[in-house]
Amino acid sequence: MGMIIHHAIIVTADMADIDPIRSVAAGLGLTVTEAIHSPVNGYATFMVAPDGSKEGWEISNEHDELRAAFREILKRDFARGTQWVEVSYGDDSLSCEADIVESNNTVGNCE
């Protein structure tokens, strides 16, 4: 039996661009939230939700591949003006720290 480690992708883009990106994620079979519009500057954000499966289970492996495919599409087709991050968090034993799996922020910490 594996442990549950949640993986989520958070995507932010201009409001005009968010629906096509969200449609790609949903079209791959990923579970996505509605887009949330920022109160200023015309941004919107949605999340690809965790699959909820234990690591090593078939559905977990399938969603690992779907998230990887979505990240590649983000890099290839939506690189300009789109910010995104995949995070992992919340293992069953609480022994692992939350982690950034991958992000398009290659500059580093901005604070």
C-alpha positions in Angstrom: 0.0 0.0 0.0 1.2 3.5 -0.9 0.7 6.8 0.8 -1.4 9.6 -0.4 0.7 12.6 -1.6 -1.4 15.3 -3.1 -0.3 17.0 -6.4 -2.0 20.2 -7.6 -1.2 22.6 -10.4 -2.1 26.3 -10.0 -2.4 28.3 -13.2 -2.7 32.1 -13.5 -3.1 34.0 -16.8 -4.9 36.9 -18.4 -8.7 36.5 -18.1 -8.9 36.3 -21.9 -6.5 33.3 -22.0 -7.6 31.3 -19.0 -10.6 29.4 -20.5 -8.6 27.8 -23.4 -5.9 26.7 -20.9 -8.5 25.3 -18.5 -10.2 23.5 -21.4 -7.0 21.8 -22.3 -6.5 20.5 -18.7 -10.1 19.3 -18.6 -9.8 17.7 -22.0 -6.9 15.6 -20.8 -9.1 14.2 -18.1 -7.8 16.3 -15.2 -10.2 17.6 -12.6 -10.2 21.4 -12.7 -11.8 24.1 -10.7 -13.7 27.1 -12.1 -11.6 30.1 -13.0 -11.4 32.7 -10.3 -11.0 36.3 -11.4 -8.6 38.5 -9.6 -10.0 41.8 -8.4 -7.4 43.9 -10.3 -5.1 43.7 -13.4 -7.3 41.2 -15.4 -5.9 37.9 -14.1 -7.7 34.7 -13.5 -6.6 31.5 -11.8 -7.7 27.9 -11.7 -6.4 24.7 -10.1 -5.9 21.2 -11.3 -7.1 19.2 -8.3 -5.2 16.3 -6.8 -6.5 12.8 -7.8 -6.7 11.6 -4.2 -5.1 8.2 -5.0 -2.3 6.5 -3.2 1.1 6.7 -4.8 1.8 3.7 -7.0 -1.9 3.0 -7.7 -3.0 2.9 -11.3 -5.1 6.1 -11.1 -2.2 7.9 -9.4 0.2 6.8 -12.1 -2.3 7.8 -14.8 -2.7 11.3 -13.3 1.1 11.7 -12.9 1.3 11.2 -16.7 -1.6 13.5 -17.4 -0.1 16.3 -15.2 3.2 15.8 -17.0 1.5 16.1 -20.4 -0.3 19.3 -19.2 2.9 20.8 -18.0 4.5 20.2 -21.4 1.5 21.8 -23.1 1.8 24.8 -20.8 5.5 25.2 -21.7 4.9 24.7 -25.4 1.6 26.4 -26.1 1.0 28.8 -23.3 4.4 30.0 -22.2 3.8 33.7 -22.8 1.9 35.4 -20.0 1.0 32.3 -18.1 2.3 31.5 -14.6 2.0 28.0 -13.1 3.3 25.8 -10.4 2.8 22.1 -9.5 3.0 21.4 -5.8 3.0 18.3 -3.7 1.8 18.2 -0.1 0.0 16.3 2.6 1.4 12.8 2.8 -0.4 10.4 5.1 2.3 10.3 7.8 3.0 14.1 7.7 6.7 13.2 7.4 7.3 15.0 4.0 7.4 18.7 3.5 5.4 20.4 0.8 7.4 20.8 -2.3 7.4 22.6 -5.7 7.4 19.8 -8.3 7.9 22.1 -11.2 7.2 25.7 -12.1 7.7 28.1 -15.0 9.3 30.5 -12.6 13.0 29.9 -13.4 14.3 33.1 -11.7 13.9 32.0 -8.1 12.3 33.5 -5.0 11.0 37.0 -5.8 10.6 38.1 -2.2 
